[in-house]
Structures are given as C-alpha cells and as structure tokens.
Amino acid sequence: MSTTSIPGYTYGTSEVATSPLTLQDLELLKQTVLFGTEDQQYLRTAGEVLADQIEDVLDVWYGFVASHPHLLYYFTDGKGNVNSDYLAAVRKRFGQWILDTCNRPYDQQWLNYQQEIGLRHERAKKNKTDGVGSVPIIDYRYIAALIYPITATMKPFLAKKGHSAEEVEKMHQAWFKAVVLSVVLWSLPYVKEGDF
Amino acid sequence: MSTTSIPGYTYGTSEVATSPLTLQDLELLKQTVLFGTEDQQYLRTAGEVLADQIEDVLDVWYGFVASHPHLLYYFTDGKGNVNSDYLAAVRKRFGQWILDTCNRPYDQQWLNYQQEIGLRHERAKKNKTDGVGSVPIIDYRYIAALIYPITATMKPFLAKKGHSAEEVEKMHQAWFKAVVLSVVLWSLPYVKEGDF
C-alpha cells in the first residue's frame, strides 16, 4: 500500500506521539475484548476483502457524517462553514486507518499511533496536522458513539467477495473488537489523569 | 419487576445524581448510534426473552470477570483479597440494569441513572453504595472495552425463545446500540471538563 502520498500520515515516524501504555497494557485490553490470533487472521482477510472498497466504505461514513449536522460540525469553523479541504485530508487518513487496522501488527508502533490519533481528535492536536481553523475538539461522546455505525456498516462490505456467512461473521467480529480497542486507546487523551 | 429488594438500586429516587446532559443531548447520541423506535420495540422483546435468563447471563459475565485477574481486581482490596459480598451486591444491580436497558423509557430519569452508574464506577462514588473498602476506581479502559463481551455474549440468550434469525439479529443490534449508548453516558465522570 502506498502511504507516502497521504499528508499528515506519520505512522512509524519520529513525529508520532509516544503512548503511555505498554504492550502488557495492550495485552490485557486484547483479553478484555476477546481478541486472539484468529481475529488477527480474519482481519488480514478483511484487509484483502476491503482493499478495493475503501472509497465505498468512506462514502457511507462520510454520507452519515454529512447528513448529521451535529457530526459535520466538527469539520466546520463553528459558525456553520464546512471546510471541505479538511474533510478531504482527513478522509485519506481515515481510509488508511481501515487498512492499518486490518494489516498492521498491534505492536508498540501501532499503540503509539493510536495515541497520536487520539490527540488529533482531542484539543491537544486537533486541526494542527492539516493547519486548519476548525472547532478545537471532537467531543468524546461522539467518538465513542461511532463504535456502532463504524462496526455495523462494515458488514455488507465484508460480504462482497464470496466468503461464507461464517467467514464474514468472523471477519466482522474481529473488526468489531478492533474498533472497540481503537476507540478505547483514542480516548486516553480525553480521560482525567489517573482515571484511564 | 420487583426492585425494592435490591440494596443500592435507587432508580427514580431523589438519591440519584443529576445528569448534566439534556434530552436533546441524548437525542443526538441516539442518532449517532442509529437508535430508533424499532430498536426500542426490539429491546422490549429482548426484555421478555431475557426475563427468566438474567442469572444465566450474569453467570457468563461473572465467569468472564472471575477468570481475568485484571478485571476481578476491581472487586478486591488491591492486595489480592476478593470481596464476595461486594461481588454479590453488584450482581443484583447488574441484573436489574439488563432489564432496565430493555424496558425503561430513555428519559431524563434514565439519563440521570446512567450518570449515577458512571459515578459509582469512577472514584467519585465507587464503594460508597455498598460501604466497601475496595480499590478506588474501575479504570475507564475496561469499562469501554467491555462493550465487546457485553454485546457479543448476549446473542445466544436472545436466540433461546424461538424467534426468527432476523428477529434475534434485530434484538441484538438494538442491544448493541443500547450498550454503546450506556457506556458513553457512564464515561462522563471520567472525561476531562469540557471534553465530553
């Protein structure tokens, strides 16, 4: 996958934040969402299934955001003006996130990048990557709530390449676990000191 | 449902915290998890299906917690001693939570009780309801991560009363949405001022 063409996508570079969490912390979180080696394998398969459908998935997700003013708000200046360049820049990284979630090993580098993503949603780093003057934070409540649509809308795409119902279900469950895991990690910058 | 016999279950009373959120906030969250009137109806059906299976569901959930020391930890004194009275007291309210999630209208009273539940997990009110000397907080990360097992383990129970696969799936999706909604609301006391 070509990633050098995505502005602001800094995975694995020295620009990425360092997660305060360890691989042991991650292991316990994986146990809590029942994420095992079989899930890793099904995510790899999902990565193959989704590779040429990323734009279609993003069309669904962006359509959802665009049709809900309380979500589209986070891409505005707070006065009703949507920044379409910002939407487009985030879209590329969002697509890459789908592939990374399926294909990357969940190691310290991955953990660090989840911290980076969290910071970019919270006020610590929002708008900075793209140099935009949008509202200062994506409120926590919607990041967590998006677990549902980001999970549920994926299933039809996983079913589009002729896998059995059982295989689709296993890919989907692995995706669900990975989304919960990701959102938990993105939440870290939002949570009070000592409460995470 | 008889609730007067559950110590610490204060739903609808003046002892319950007041949520800082409004019904309009709740409406936007419901939109974000795609929760509609059909989901409400399927939750009512789920409530009927689950009514005589609550102890079986709790056996699965408590078995999961008991088999993971990093989760069981939150019912200990922090020195490895599990408080079984505390586990038992929470269990009754946890069972009632399943029924309330299915049967209660999601109104201001419900919103307030989600705030109360959040406070009882965070350091603000943990241990106080049961007057126990357990560790001071259930860390945010596991409350959010439990979205997966609390959702996934419910499906077989929803399928046990002869409903069609489609009805079971609709009950399960409604349950998934309700769990995400609940966990978002429980997170409020954990999130930094202004970030929720």
Interface residues (C-beta under 8 A of the other chain):
Chain A: D25 L28 L29 Q31 T32 V33 L34 H68 H70 L71 E122 R123 I137 D139 Y140 R141 Y142 A144 A145 L146 I147 Y148 P149 T151 A152 Q173 F176 K177 V180 L181 V183 V184 S187 Y190 V191 K192 G194 D195 F196
Chain B: D25 L28 L29 Q31 T32 V33 L34 H68 H70 L71 E122 R123 I137 D139 Y140 R141 Y142 A144 A145 L146 I147 Y148 P149 T151 A152 Q173 F176 K177 V180 L181 V183 V184 S187 Y190 V191 K192 G194 D195 F196
